[in-house]
Amino acid sequence: MERKYYIAGFVFGLLGIVIGAFGTHGLKPVLSPDSFISMETAIKYQIYHSLLLLILGLIITSGYQLSKGIFYLLIFGVILFSGSIYLLATNDLTSIDFKVIALATPLGGSLLIIGWAWLLVHFIKLKKK
């Protein structure tokens, strides 16, 4: 089970670095300052959650069991939150109007919040050994 946490963490981390480098070197000159700040926010959240997934993989490796729901909340939360921001930030550069997916951002953010809250409950209930 921890394997999927590691893979997701490494994939999100890798993509966060690639998108960050491309955004800074390739898109910064053509994005508005607000769009670039939005892009940076999406990258930060993606990287933070890639690290969380790696930490959770380590925790599971040590024998602690987590609900599968937490994994899916984090995965879909990052995809919807960061992914929608990437598309919305680059909306002016394409002929596709990504504004129709604007509700994906708060939905993704809500999934991340629920995932963190679920983790909090798990660790509050953790029995001392």
Contacts in CASP RR format, 6 or more apart in sequence:
PFRMAT RR
TARGET T0000
AUTHOR 0000-0000-0000
METHOD contacts of the structure
MODEL  1
MERKYYIAGFVFGLLGIVIGAFGTHGLKPVLSPDSFISMETAIKYQIYHS
LLLLILGLIITSGYQLSKGIFYLLIFGVILFSGSIYLLATNDLTSIDFKV
IALATPLGGSLLIIGWAWLLVHFIKLKKK
1 60 0 8 1.000
1 68 0 8 1.000
2 56 0 8 1.000
2 57 0 8 1.000
2 58 0 8 1.000
2 60 0 8 1.000
2 61 0 8 1.000
4 71 0 8 1.000
5 53 0 8 1.000
5 54 0 8 1.000
5 56 0 8 1.000
5 57 0 8 1.000
5 60 0 8 1.000
5 71 0 8 1.000
6 53 0 8 1.000
6 54 0 8 1.000
6 57 0 8 1.000
8 50 0 8 1.000
8 53 0 8 1.000
8 71 0 8 1.000
8 74 0 8 1.000
8 75 0 8 1.000
9 49 0 8 1.000
9 50 0 8 1.000
9 51 0 8 1.000
9 53 0 8 1.000
9 54 0 8 1.000
10 50 0 8 1.000
10 54 0 8 1.000
11 50 0 8 1.000
12 46 0 8 1.000
12 47 0 8 1.000
12 49 0 8 1.000
12 50 0 8 1.000
12 53 0 8 1.000
12 78 0 8 1.000
13 46 0 8 1.000
13 47 0 8 1.000
13 50 0 8 1.000
15 46 0 8 1.000
16 43 0 8 1.000
16 46 0 8 1.000
16 47 0 8 1.000
16 50 0 8 1.000
17 47 0 8 1.000
19 39 0 8 1.000
19 43 0 8 1.000
19 46 0 8 1.000
19 86 0 8 1.000
20 39 0 8 1.000
20 43 0 8 1.000
23 31 0 8 1.000
23 36 0 8 1.000
23 39 0 8 1.000
27 36 0 8 1.000
27 39 0 8 1.000
27 90 0 8 1.000
27 93 0 8 1.000
28 36 0 8 1.000
30 93 0 8 1.000
31 39 0 8 1.000
31 89 0 8 1.000
31 90 0 8 1.000
31 92 0 8 1.000
31 93 0 8 1.000
32 92 0 8 1.000
35 89 0 8 1.000
35 90 0 8 1.000
35 91 0 8 1.000
35 92 0 8 1.000
36 89 0 8 1.000
38 85 0 8 1.000
38 88 0 8 1.000
38 89 0 8 1.000
39 85 0 8 1.000
39 86 0 8 1.000
39 89 0 8 1.000
39 90 0 8 1.000
41 85 0 8 1.000
42 81 0 8 1.000
42 82 0 8 1.000
42 83 0 8 1.000
42 85 0 8 1.000
42 86 0 8 1.000
42 89 0 8 1.000
43 82 0 8 1.000
45 78 0 8 1.000
45 81 0 8 1.000
45 82 0 8 1.000
45 112 0 8 1.000
46 78 0 8 1.000
46 82 0 8 1.000
49 74 0 8 1.000
49 77 0 8 1.000
49 78 0 8 1.000
49 112 0 8 1.000
52 74 0 8 1.000
53 71 0 8 1.000
53 74 0 8 1.000
56 66 0 8 1.000
56 70 0 8 1.000
56 71 0 8 1.000
56 119 0 8 1.000
59 66 0 8 1.000
60 66 0 8 1.000
64 126 0 8 1.000
66 119 0 8 1.000
66 122 0 8 1.000
67 118 0 8 1.000
67 122 0 8 1.000
69 118 0 8 1.000
70 115 0 8 1.000
70 118 0 8 1.000
70 119 0 8 1.000
70 122 0 8 1.000
73 111 0 8 1.000
73 112 0 8 1.000
73 114 0 8 1.000
73 115 0 8 1.000
73 118 0 8 1.000
74 111 0 8 1.000
74 112 0 8 1.000
74 115 0 8 1.000
76 108 0 8 1.000
76 111 0 8 1.000
77 107 0 8 1.000
77 108 0 8 1.000
77 109 0 8 1.000
77 111 0 8 1.000
77 112 0 8 1.000
78 108 0 8 1.000
78 112 0 8 1.000
79 108 0 8 1.000
80 104 0 8 1.000
80 105 0 8 1.000
80 107 0 8 1.000
80 108 0 8 1.000
80 109 0 8 1.000
80 111 0 8 1.000
81 104 0 8 1.000
81 105 0 8 1.000
81 108 0 8 1.000
81 109 0 8 1.000
81 111 0 8 1.000
81 112 0 8 1.000
83 104 0 8 1.000
84 98 0 8 1.000
84 101 0 8 1.000
84 102 0 8 1.000
84 104 0 8 1.000
84 105 0 8 1.000
84 108 0 8 1.000
85 105 0 8 1.000
87 98 0 8 1.000
87 101 0 8 1.000
88 98 0 8 1.000
88 99 0 8 1.000
88 101 0 8 1.000
88 102 0 8 1.000
88 105 0 8 1.000
90 98 0 8 1.000
91 97 0 8 1.000
91 98 0 8 1.000
91 99 0 8 1.000
END
